[in-house]
Amino acid sequence: MTTAARKLGMTQSAVSQAIRQMEEGLGVILIDREFRPLQLTSSGTILRQHAHRILADTDHLTSALQAGGTVPGLRMGMLDSFAATVGPSLIRTVSEYARDVFVYQGFSPEHLRGFRARELDIIISAELLSCKTEELSLLLLREPFVLVLPKEHSAYTQHSNLKQIARNLPLVRYSARSTAGLLTDRYLEKLGLINQRRLEVETAEVLCSLVAAGVGWAITTPLHLLQGRPQFEGISVQPLPEEGISRDLSLLVRRGEFETMGRALTKRTHEILRAECLPPLFALMPWLKGVMKAGDDIGG
């Protein structure tokens, strides 16, 4: 108490009174006074942990207000495929809103956990879970999954031949930790191919390289293919047979926190997709037009 009073420029009695007022206001005991030296109760420990974050947020708020609305730091989680394709142009826009930008790549489920733990401010996600009331999900892109084959196996286009190619080549697939991997599993289970030989990878570059080298076949998305663009020459890309699968990419933000920025970044993402990403994909796969959509085109 004496040390705290000295650091705060207060009297010891004033510090004691302030703590008692907090205890009365919160309805809990913060300090166990039966021990010497004094020690925190479990409630006091929780308050201390949260206090560090509250004080940091207050400092950030002050800095943001003094900077005329520019936040000092923004933490964003992005899918690898999004960060490598749309990311560079979008981050240039983000830099207009934040002095420091921290971009974390990885899988959607991991980003969602970080977002809900308030470790991330905005995420670009393909997560399948529904949003909570305090969360705002803004749709960026709807893209179908596609069949990717080595050039020499491009004749396998019909549903009846998928089982044949699965017998001849292993499936190169994404980790089950990713949403893309989970969706692929569901599709393969529906076709009775879930137990086929497989090679599991975590990046689009490795997946496309293995398929281009003739090591296996794959199911992936156009944005992943754009990420592995150097391998275009060695692969054949075709629609999935019968009823395929697709994924929605969304920007997730907390209502009332960075909501205006989130809407602006959503609009900018739509522009980047139409100008930079969709044209090369449509050139490789003309049949994607009308199937892969961004922004207001979704649902139309």
Disulfide bonds with the S-S distance in Angstrom:
none
